[in-house]
Amino acid sequence: MSTYNADEQFEKLGLNLPPAPEPKGVYKPCLIDGKYLYLSGHGPVQDDKSLMTGRIGKDVDQEEGKLAARQAGLTMLSTIKTNLGSLNRVKRVIKVLGMVNCTSEFERHPYIINGCSELFAQVWGEDNGVGTRSAVGFGSLPDNIPVEIEALFELND
């Protein structure tokens, strides 16, 4: 097991974890299969349990969209901590899929999802916190959230 401490790294960032969301449908927020942790799509949950909303390119600018992606990342960290007890259970990020609720003219999807990817790199380090990724635009997302992000992680033994 590595001596890297993701929980300590997160504390140093001085950020807050919102409450882990409850499923709004028939699915599990996270699932462990052997040494892999799958996280369902997470939106940007705020500290008061409300969701950030708005379409990027219409109601939300790209900087607000990037912050929404970071907030979705924080929501994912909350799910990990709630269900696994510690961010240290995660060895590395394998794959991130970022879905961006945007106008058809908006083309900077990767920039938006960097909000989440940069957070993961800060928590798990540049080597283990950065995995493969897709960032794509959608015409709408549930509850008009600006981003939804899902991810696959490898767990420590």
ChimeraX commands (.cxc) that place a marker at each C-alpha (Angstrom):
marker #1 position 0.00,0.00,0.00 radius 0.5
marker #1 position 1.25,3.44,-0.91 radius 0.5
marker #1 position 2.23,6.02,1.71 radius 0.5
marker #1 position 0.36,8.69,-0.27 radius 0.5
marker #1 position -2.55,9.98,1.80 radius 0.5
marker #1 position -5.50,11.22,-0.28 radius 0.5
marker #1 position -7.54,12.14,2.81 radius 0.5
marker #1 position -4.71,14.44,3.99 radius 0.5
marker #1 position -4.33,15.91,0.50 radius 0.5
marker #1 position -8.05,16.69,0.45 radius 0.5
marker #1 position -7.85,18.37,3.88 radius 0.5
marker #1 position -5.01,20.59,2.61 radius 0.5
marker #1 position -7.28,21.87,-0.19 radius 0.5
marker #1 position -9.65,23.35,2.38 radius 0.5
marker #1 position -12.70,22.27,0.38 radius 0.5
marker #1 position -16.01,20.98,1.68 radius 0.5
marker #1 position -17.69,17.69,0.83 radius 0.5
marker #1 position -21.40,18.08,0.12 radius 0.5
marker #1 position -23.74,15.36,1.39 radius 0.5
marker #1 position -23.55,12.15,-0.66 radius 0.5
marker #1 position -26.67,12.09,-2.87 radius 0.5
marker #1 position -29.36,9.44,-2.60 radius 0.5
marker #1 position -30.31,7.69,-5.86 radius 0.5
marker #1 position -33.22,9.32,-7.69 radius 0.5
marker #1 position -33.89,6.18,-9.69 radius 0.5
marker #1 position -33.27,2.45,-9.75 radius 0.5
marker #1 position -29.46,2.30,-9.52 radius 0.5
marker #1 position -26.57,2.20,-7.06 radius 0.5
marker #1 position -24.41,5.33,-6.62 radius 0.5
marker #1 position -21.35,3.09,-6.41 radius 0.5
marker #1 position -20.48,-0.54,-6.95 radius 0.5
marker #1 position -17.33,-2.47,-6.09 radius 0.5
marker #1 position -16.35,-5.31,-8.43 radius 0.5
marker #1 position -13.13,-6.96,-7.30 radius 0.5
marker #1 position -10.51,-4.24,-7.30 radius 0.5
marker #1 position -12.63,-1.71,-9.19 radius 0.5
marker #1 position -15.03,0.97,-7.96 radius 0.5
marker #1 position -17.67,2.18,-10.38 radius 0.5
marker #1 position -19.41,5.48,-9.65 radius 0.5
marker #1 position -22.72,6.29,-11.31 radius 0.5
marker #1 position -23.24,9.70,-12.85 radius 0.5
marker #1 position -23.03,12.47,-10.26 radius 0.5
marker #1 position -24.27,16.01,-10.59 radius 0.5
marker #1 position -23.08,19.12,-8.75 radius 0.5
marker #1 position -24.68,18.77,-5.30 radius 0.5
marker #1 position -24.23,21.78,-3.03 radius 0.5
marker #1 position -23.84,21.79,0.76 radius 0.5
marker #1 position -27.59,22.35,1.25 radius 0.5
marker #1 position -28.33,19.26,-0.94 radius 0.5
marker #1 position -29.62,21.43,-3.79 radius 0.5
marker #1 position -28.24,21.00,-7.31 radius 0.5
marker #1 position -26.44,23.62,-9.35 radius 0.5
marker #1 position -28.52,24.10,-12.52 radius 0.5
marker #1 position -28.34,25.74,-15.93 radius 0.5
marker #1 position -27.24,25.09,-19.49 radius 0.5
marker #1 position -23.70,26.13,-20.39 radius 0.5
marker #1 position -23.67,28.69,-23.17 radius 0.5
marker #1 position -27.13,29.94,-22.19 radius 0.5
marker #1 position -27.68,30.25,-18.39 radius 0.5
marker #1 position -24.15,29.39,-17.24 radius 0.5
marker #1 position -20.79,30.61,-18.56 radius 0.5
marker #1 position -17.80,28.30,-19.00 radius 0.5
marker #1 position -16.14,29.35,-15.72 radius 0.5
marker #1 position -19.33,28.57,-13.79 radius 0.5
marker #1 position -19.53,25.31,-15.74 radius 0.5
marker #1 position -15.99,24.38,-14.71 radius 0.5
marker #1 position -16.90,25.10,-11.07 radius 0.5
marker #1 position -19.99,22.89,-11.48 radius 0.5
marker #1 position -17.72,20.08,-12.71 radius 0.5
marker #1 position -15.50,20.55,-9.66 radius 0.5
marker #1 position -18.61,20.42,-7.47 radius 0.5
marker #1 position -19.69,17.18,-9.19 radius 0.5
marker #1 position -16.19,15.85,-8.41 radius 0.5
marker #1 position -16.62,16.84,-4.77 radius 0.5
marker #1 position -19.96,15.04,-4.77 radius 0.5
marker #1 position -18.21,11.92,-6.10 radius 0.5
marker #1 position -15.58,12.19,-3.36 radius 0.5
marker #1 position -18.42,12.39,-0.83 radius 0.5
marker #1 position -19.93,9.18,-2.20 radius 0.5
marker #1 position -16.53,7.46,-1.96 radius 0.5
marker #1 position -15.94,8.64,1.60 radius 0.5
marker #1 position -19.50,7.77,2.69 radius 0.5
marker #1 position -19.44,4.27,1.19 radius 0.5
marker #1 position -15.78,3.27,1.56 radius 0.5
marker #1 position -14.82,5.30,4.64 radius 0.5
marker #1 position -11.70,6.90,3.16 radius 0.5
marker #1 position -10.37,8.40,-0.07 radius 0.5
marker #1 position -7.24,6.31,0.60 radius 0.5
marker #1 position -9.15,3.22,-0.53 radius 0.5
marker #1 position -8.74,4.51,-4.11 radius 0.5
marker #1 position -5.44,3.60,-5.75 radius 0.5
marker #1 position -6.00,5.51,-9.00 radius 0.5
marker #1 position -8.48,7.02,-11.42 radius 0.5
marker #1 position -9.02,4.77,-14.44 radius 0.5
marker #1 position -11.70,6.57,-16.48 radius 0.5
marker #1 position -13.85,9.70,-16.24 radius 0.5
marker #1 position -16.86,10.39,-18.44 radius 0.5
marker #1 position -18.02,14.00,-18.31 radius 0.5
marker #1 position -21.36,14.97,-19.82 radius 0.5
marker #1 position -21.93,18.68,-20.40 radius 0.5
marker #1 position -25.42,20.21,-20.67 radius 0.5
marker #1 position -24.79,22.91,-23.27 radius 0.5
marker #1 position -26.02,24.76,-26.29 radius 0.5
marker #1 position -25.26,23.21,-29.69 radius 0.5
marker #1 position -22.71,25.97,-30.40 radius 0.5
marker #1 position -20.64,25.28,-27.24 radius 0.5
marker #1 position -17.46,23.33,-28.02 radius 0.5
marker #1 position -15.24,23.53,-24.91 radius 0.5
marker #1 position -16.48,20.37,-23.16 radius 0.5
marker #1 position -12.96,19.28,-22.09 radius 0.5
marker #1 position -12.36,22.66,-20.43 radius 0.5
marker #1 position -15.52,22.23,-18.34 radius 0.5
marker #1 position -14.68,18.69,-17.21 radius 0.5
marker #1 position -11.18,19.83,-16.23 radius 0.5
marker #1 position -12.92,21.17,-13.09 radius 0.5
marker #1 position -13.35,17.56,-11.93 radius 0.5
marker #1 position -10.11,16.19,-13.40 radius 0.5
marker #1 position -7.99,18.91,-11.75 radius 0.5
marker #1 position -9.64,18.11,-8.40 radius 0.5
marker #1 position -8.88,14.39,-8.73 radius 0.5
marker #1 position -5.25,15.22,-9.65 radius 0.5
marker #1 position -4.98,17.36,-6.51 radius 0.5
marker #1 position -6.43,14.59,-4.31 radius 0.5
marker #1 position -4.62,11.52,-5.71 radius 0.5
marker #1 position -1.61,13.20,-7.36 radius 0.5
marker #1 position -0.70,13.68,-11.01 radius 0.5
marker #1 position 0.13,10.01,-11.63 radius 0.5
marker #1 position -2.83,8.31,-9.93 radius 0.5
marker #1 position -5.38,11.12,-10.10 radius 0.5
marker #1 position -5.40,11.44,-13.88 radius 0.5
marker #1 position -6.89,8.63,-15.96 radius 0.5
marker #1 position -8.49,8.29,-19.35 radius 0.5
marker #1 position -11.40,10.62,-20.07 radius 0.5
marker #1 position -14.20,11.59,-22.39 radius 0.5
marker #1 position -15.94,14.97,-22.28 radius 0.5
marker #1 position -19.03,15.28,-24.43 radius 0.5
marker #1 position -21.91,17.69,-24.94 radius 0.5
marker #1 position -25.57,16.84,-24.39 radius 0.5
marker #1 position -28.76,18.69,-25.27 radius 0.5
marker #1 position -30.09,18.22,-21.74 radius 0.5
marker #1 position -29.27,16.50,-18.44 radius 0.5
marker #1 position -31.52,15.51,-15.51 radius 0.5
marker #1 position -32.96,18.44,-13.53 radius 0.5
marker #1 position -31.14,20.82,-15.93 radius 0.5
marker #1 position -27.78,20.25,-14.16 radius 0.5
marker #1 position -24.81,21.72,-16.10 radius 0.5
marker #1 position -22.68,18.55,-15.81 radius 0.5
marker #1 position -22.98,14.89,-14.92 radius 0.5
marker #1 position -19.83,12.86,-14.34 radius 0.5
marker #1 position -19.24,9.15,-13.84 radius 0.5
marker #1 position -15.96,7.40,-13.13 radius 0.5
marker #1 position -14.10,4.13,-12.70 radius 0.5
marker #1 position -11.38,3.76,-10.05 radius 0.5
marker #1 position -8.92,1.03,-9.11 radius 0.5
marker #1 position -8.92,0.24,-5.38 radius 0.5
marker #1 position -5.95,-0.48,-3.16 radius 0.5
marker #1 position -5.56,-4.12,-2.14 radius 0.5
marker link #1:1,2 radius 0.2
marker link #1:2,3 radius 0.2
marker link #1:3,4 radius 0.2
marker link #1:4,5 radius 0.2
marker link #1:5,6 radius 0.2
marker link #1:6,7 radius 0.2
marker link #1:7,8 radius 0.2
marker link #1:8,9 radius 0.2
marker link #1:9,10 radius 0.2
marker link #1:10,11 radius 0.2
marker link #1:11,12 radius 0.2
marker link #1:12,13 radius 0.2
marker link #1:13,14 radius 0.2
marker link #1:14,15 radius 0.2
marker link #1:15,16 radius 0.2
marker link #1:16,17 radius 0.2
marker link #1:17,18 radius 0.2
marker link #1:18,19 radius 0.2
marker link #1:19,20 radius 0.2
marker link #1:20,21 radius 0.2
marker link #1:21,22 radius 0.2
marker link #1:22,23 radius 0.2
marker link #1:23,24 radius 0.2
marker link #1:24,25 radius 0.2
marker link #1:25,26 radius 0.2
marker link #1:26,27 radius 0.2
marker link #1:27,28 radius 0.2
marker link #1:28,29 radius 0.2
marker link #1:29,30 radius 0.2
marker link #1:30,31 radius 0.2
marker link #1:31,32 radius 0.2
marker link #1:32,33 radius 0.2
marker link #1:33,34 radius 0.2
marker link #1:34,35 radius 0.2
marker link #1:35,36 radius 0.2
marker link #1:36,37 radius 0.2
marker link #1:37,38 radius 0.2
marker link #1:38,39 radius 0.2
marker link #1:39,40 radius 0.2
marker link #1:40,41 radius 0.2
marker link #1:41,42 radius 0.2
marker link #1:42,43 radius 0.2
marker link #1:43,44 radius 0.2
marker link #1:44,45 radius 0.2
marker link #1:45,46 radius 0.2
marker link #1:46,47 radius 0.2
marker link #1:47,48 radius 0.2
marker link #1:48,49 radius 0.2
marker link #1:49,50 radius 0.2
marker link #1:50,51 radius 0.2
marker link #1:51,52 radius 0.2
marker link #1:52,53 radius 0.2
marker link #1:53,54 radius 0.2
marker link #1:54,55 radius 0.2
marker link #1:55,56 radius 0.2
marker link #1:56,57 radius 0.2
marker link #1:57,58 radius 0.2
marker link #1:58,59 radius 0.2
marker link #1:59,60 radius 0.2
marker link #1:60,61 radius 0.2
marker link #1:61,62 radius 0.2
marker link #1:62,63 radius 0.2
marker link #1:63,64 radius 0.2
marker link #1:64,65 radius 0.2
marker link #1:65,66 radius 0.2
marker link #1:66,67 radius 0.2
marker link #1:67,68 radius 0.2
marker link #1:68,69 radius 0.2
marker link #1:69,70 radius 0.2
marker link #1:70,71 radius 0.2
marker link #1:71,72 radius 0.2
marker link #1:72,73 radius 0.2
marker link #1:73,74 radius 0.2
marker link #1:74,75 radius 0.2
marker link #1:75,76 radius 0.2
marker link #1:76,77 radius 0.2
marker link #1:77,78 radius 0.2
marker link #1:78,79 radius 0.2
marker link #1:79,80 radius 0.2
marker link #1:80,81 radius 0.2
marker link #1:81,82 radius 0.2
marker link #1:82,83 radius 0.2
marker link #1:83,84 radius 0.2
marker link #1:84,85 radius 0.2
marker link #1:85,86 radius 0.2
marker link #1:86,87 radius 0.2
marker link #1:87,88 radius 0.2
marker link #1:88,89 radius 0.2
marker link #1:89,90 radius 0.2
marker link #1:90,91 radius 0.2
marker link #1:91,92 radius 0.2
marker link #1:92,93 radius 0.2
marker link #1:93,94 radius 0.2
marker link #1:94,95 radius 0.2
marker link #1:95,96 radius 0.2
marker link #1:96,97 radius 0.2
marker link #1:97,98 radius 0.2
marker link #1:98,99 radius 0.2
marker link #1:99,100 radius 0.2
marker link #1:100,101 radius 0.2
marker link #1:101,102 radius 0.2
marker link #1:102,103 radius 0.2
marker link #1:103,104 radius 0.2
marker link #1:104,105 radius 0.2
marker link #1:105,106 radius 0.2
marker link #1:106,107 radius 0.2
marker link #1:107,108 radius 0.2
marker link #1:108,109 radius 0.2
marker link #1:109,110 radius 0.2
marker link #1:110,111 radius 0.2
marker link #1:111,112 radius 0.2
marker link #1:112,113 radius 0.2
marker link #1:113,114 radius 0.2
marker link #1:114,115 radius 0.2
marker link #1:115,116 radius 0.2
marker link #1:116,117 radius 0.2
marker link #1:117,118 radius 0.2
marker link #1:118,119 radius 0.2
marker link #1:119,120 radius 0.2
marker link #1:120,121 radius 0.2
marker link #1:121,122 radius 0.2
marker link #1:122,123 radius 0.2
marker link #1:123,124 radius 0.2
marker link #1:124,125 radius 0.2
marker link #1:125,126 radius 0.2
marker link #1:126,127 radius 0.2
marker link #1:127,128 radius 0.2
marker link #1:128,129 radius 0.2
marker link #1:129,130 radius 0.2
marker link #1:130,131 radius 0.2
marker link #1:131,132 radius 0.2
marker link #1:132,133 radius 0.2
marker link #1:133,134 radius 0.2
marker link #1:134,135 radius 0.2
marker link #1:135,136 radius 0.2
marker link #1:136,137 radius 0.2
marker link #1:137,138 radius 0.2
marker link #1:138,139 radius 0.2
marker link #1:139,140 radius 0.2
marker link #1:140,141 radius 0.2
marker link #1:141,142 radius 0.2
marker link #1:142,143 radius 0.2
marker link #1:143,144 radius 0.2
marker link #1:144,145 radius 0.2
marker link #1:145,146 radius 0.2
marker link #1:146,147 radius 0.2
marker link #1:147,148 radius 0.2
marker link #1:148,149 radius 0.2
marker link #1:149,150 radius 0.2
marker link #1:150,151 radius 0.2
marker link #1:151,152 radius 0.2
marker link #1:152,153 radius 0.2
marker link #1:153,154 radius 0.2
marker link #1:154,155 radius 0.2
marker link #1:155,156 radius 0.2
marker link #1:156,157 radius 0.2
view
